[in-house]
Amino acid sequence: MKTSAYDRVATMFSPKGRLYQVEYASRIVEQGTLGIGIIYNEGVLFGASKNIVTPLVIPGSIEKLFKIDDHIGAISAGLVGDARRLIRAAREKAQENQMYYGERIEVETLVKEISAIKQIFTQYAGMRPFGVSFIIGGISNGEKSLFETEPSGALARYKAIAIGKNKAKAMEILEKKYSEKMSLGEAAKLAVEAIKQSREKKESFSLGSLDFAFIEKRREFERIPPKKLSSLLGK
C-alpha cells in the first residue's frame, strides 16, 4: 500500500529516498538480452545477443547494435522503441557537432547528452523514464572509451561492461578474464563466452543470433558477419 502511493509518478520520492518508476525501468533493462562492450588493444568491440523466438524471424530486423557515427557505436538493453528514439537523438547530436564545429563529437560528450535526456524524463510529471540502458563506445582523439548509461541518467566509464539479462554472470566472467592487451579475436572469444555462459539452460545458442561490430583508430564502425566472427573465434 505504501509503495503504490509513491510509484504512480516518476518524480515522487518515497520516504526511503527511492524513485519507484526509475527502478521499474531498470527492471525492464534486466529482462533485455545480453550486450557486451570490451576495450581491446586496438579498439572497441561490441557484442549483442538477439532473442530469436522463431526461425521465421529475420535476425537482421532485430535491433540491438547501433551505429551512431563512424567512430561511435551503441548496444541497447530494454525497450527497443525507447532505444530507437534515443539513438536518433544521438545521431542528430553527432551531425550537429560536425556541422557547427567541423569535427566529430567526442564519445564522452555524446554520452553525457544522452544521459541528460534520460535524466529529464525522471524530473517532470507526465513523463515516464526511458526503459533502456546503453553501452556506448568509440574512439575520440585517438582515445578508446566505453560507457554505460542507465534509465536514471547515471553513467559510468568501463574497460569492459555487460548490460541486460544475467548481467552479473557476464560481469563475473569479464572481471576474471579481461586484459587490456587483448586482440580483437581474444576480445571476441571473451564476449561470446560471456554471452554463452550467461544464457538460461533452456536457451539455444548460435553465432547467427549474435550481432558484433568493432571500431579501431584506423577502421571506422564495422559489423562482423557470422562467417568472420567464426574465423575470429577459431576453434
Secondary structure, DSSP 8 states (H G I E B T S, - for coil): -TTTTTSSSTT---TTS--HHHHHHHHHHHHS--EEEEE-SSEEEEEEE----STTS-GGGS--EEEEETTEEEEEEE-HHHHHHHHHHHHHHHHHHHHHHSS---HHHHHHHHHHHHHHTTTSTT-----EEEEEEEEETTEEEEEEE-TTS-EEE-SEEEESTTHHHHHHHHHHH--TT--HHHHHHHHHHHHHHHS-TT----GGGEEEEEEETTEEEEEE-HHHHHHHH--
